[in-house]
Amino acid sequence: MEAITRFWAKVNKIPNGCWEWMAGFAGNGYGSFYLNGKRVKAHRFAYEVLVGIIPDGLEIDHLCRNSKCVNPDHLELVTHSENVRRGLAPNTGRQYQESKTHCPKGHPYDETNIYFRTDRPGRECRLCRREAIRRYLKRVRSNRYCNE
């Protein structure tokens, strides 16, 4: 009973309906606290106390997309693949790449200096691509005469 009292002292109910965890967090942004010397995730603890056991093979999806939320009305049991499908992870890499404004060598990604790949998704700096092709052709041509 002491653990439950300790737990609820760290929850803040906010107007949008989320019950935000206000104490410790794991490295992945989910709330956590210690129970009998073991770190447990706050949203899992709340779900198991208020709803029931989480069956093997299922995990909790935050329907509100707030990883701090422990409100069981905002939590749903789903398979891992469903949780990933619903989540933001599939877009994270693409969004990160699209946010880049310059290539690694400092050339701007603008309408005159961007090459969209045809063999796979992605874009490249035209100046860097041109230089890479020059280096490749120089190497191929010099090797052609060495092998005869």
C-alpha positions as CSV (number, residue, x, y, z in Angstrom):
1,M,0.0,0.0,0.0
2,E,2.9,2.3,0.7
3,A,4.1,2.0,-2.9
4,I,0.7,3.0,-4.3
5,T,0.6,6.1,-2.0
6,R,4.1,7.0,-3.0
7,F,3.2,6.5,-6.7
8,W,0.1,8.7,-6.7
9,A,2.0,11.5,-4.9
10,K,4.1,11.8,-8.1
11,V,1.1,12.1,-10.5
12,N,-0.3,15.4,-11.7
13,K,-3.7,15.4,-13.4
14,I,-3.8,18.0,-16.1
15,P,-6.8,19.6,-17.9
16,N,-6.4,17.6,-21.2
17,G,-7.0,14.4,-19.3
18,C,-3.5,13.2,-19.0
19,W,-2.1,12.1,-15.7
20,E,1.5,13.2,-16.0
21,W,4.3,11.5,-14.1
22,M,6.3,14.1,-12.3
23,A,9.2,12.1,-10.8
24,G,12.0,10.1,-12.3
25,F,12.4,9.2,-16.0
26,A,14.1,6.4,-17.8
27,G,16.4,7.4,-20.7
28,N,13.6,6.8,-23.2
29,G,11.3,9.5,-21.7
30,Y,9.0,7.2,-19.9
31,G,8.4,7.7,-16.2
32,S,9.9,5.3,-13.8
33,F,10.2,4.6,-10.1
34,Y,11.6,2.0,-7.7
35,L,9.4,-0.7,-6.3
36,N,11.0,-3.2,-4.0
37,G,14.5,-2.2,-5.2
38,K,13.6,-2.7,-8.9
39,R,13.0,0.1,-11.4
40,V,9.5,-0.1,-13.0
41,K,7.8,2.0,-15.7
42,A,5.2,4.3,-14.2
43,H,2.6,3.7,-17.0
44,R,2.9,0.0,-16.7
45,F,2.5,0.2,-12.9
46,A,-0.6,2.4,-13.2
47,Y,-2.2,0.1,-15.8
48,E,-1.6,-3.0,-13.7
49,V,-2.9,-1.4,-10.5
50,L,-6.0,0.1,-12.1
51,V,-6.8,-2.3,-15.0
52,G,-5.0,-5.6,-14.6
53,I,-2.0,-7.7,-15.6
54,I,-0.3,-7.0,-18.9
55,P,-0.2,-10.4,-20.8
56,D,3.0,-11.6,-22.3
57,G,3.4,-10.5,-25.9
58,L,1.5,-7.2,-25.4
59,E,2.8,-3.8,-24.5
60,I,1.2,-0.4,-23.8
61,D,0.5,2.2,-26.4
62,H,0.0,5.8,-25.3
63,L,-3.1,6.9,-27.3
64,C,-2.5,10.5,-26.2
65,R,1.1,10.3,-27.5
66,N,2.3,11.7,-24.1
67,S,5.0,9.3,-22.7
68,K,4.6,10.9,-19.3
69,C,0.9,9.9,-19.1
70,V,-0.2,7.2,-16.7
71,N,-4.0,7.6,-17.2
72,P,-5.2,4.1,-18.0
73,D,-7.9,5.6,-20.2
74,H,-5.1,6.8,-22.4
75,L,-3.3,3.5,-22.5
76,E,-4.1,0.5,-24.7
77,L,-2.6,-3.0,-24.9
78,V,-1.3,-3.8,-28.3
79,T,1.3,-6.0,-30.0
80,H,4.8,-4.6,-30.5
81,S,4.3,-4.4,-34.3
82,E,1.1,-2.4,-33.8
83,N,2.7,-0.1,-31.3
84,V,5.5,0.6,-33.8
85,R,3.1,1.1,-36.7
86,R,1.1,3.6,-34.7
87,G,4.1,5.4,-33.3
88,L,6.2,8.2,-34.5
89,A,9.4,6.1,-35.0
90,P,8.9,5.3,-38.7
91,N,9.0,9.0,-39.6
92,T,11.8,10.1,-37.2
93,G,14.7,9.2,-39.5
94,R,13.1,10.8,-42.6
95,Q,12.2,14.0,-40.6
96,Y,15.7,14.3,-39.3
97,Q,17.2,14.0,-42.8
98,E,14.7,16.5,-44.3
99,S,15.6,19.0,-41.6
100,K,19.2,19.1,-42.8
101,T,19.9,22.3,-44.8
102,H,23.6,21.6,-45.7
103,C,25.6,18.6,-46.8
104,P,28.4,17.3,-44.5
105,K,30.9,19.4,-46.4
106,G,28.8,22.6,-45.9
107,H,27.2,23.0,-49.3
108,P,23.6,24.2,-49.1
109,Y,20.8,21.9,-50.0
110,D,18.9,24.3,-52.3
111,E,17.0,23.9,-55.5
112,T,20.2,24.3,-57.6
113,N,22.4,22.0,-55.5
114,I,20.3,19.0,-54.7
115,Y,20.1,15.6,-56.5
116,F,17.3,13.2,-55.8
117,R,18.4,9.6,-56.0
118,T,16.6,7.4,-58.5
119,D,17.9,4.0,-57.2
120,R,16.7,4.6,-53.6
121,P,15.0,7.3,-51.6
122,G,17.3,10.1,-50.6
123,R,19.0,13.2,-51.8
124,E,22.6,14.3,-52.3
125,C,24.6,17.4,-52.8
126,R,25.2,17.9,-56.5
127,L,28.7,19.4,-55.9
128,C,29.8,16.5,-53.7
129,R,28.3,14.0,-56.1
130,R,30.1,15.5,-59.1
131,E,33.4,15.5,-57.2
132,A,32.9,11.8,-56.2
133,I,32.2,10.9,-59.8
134,R,35.4,12.7,-60.9
135,R,37.5,10.8,-58.3
136,Y,35.9,7.5,-59.4
137,L,36.6,8.1,-63.1
138,K,40.1,9.1,-62.4
139,R,40.7,5.9,-60.4
140,V,39.1,3.7,-63.0
141,R,41.1,5.3,-65.8
142,S,44.4,5.0,-64.0
143,N,43.8,1.4,-63.2
144,R,42.8,0.6,-66.8
145,Y,46.3,1.4,-68.0
146,C,48.0,-0.4,-65.1
147,N,46.3,-3.8,-65.8
148,E,47.4,-4.0,-69.5
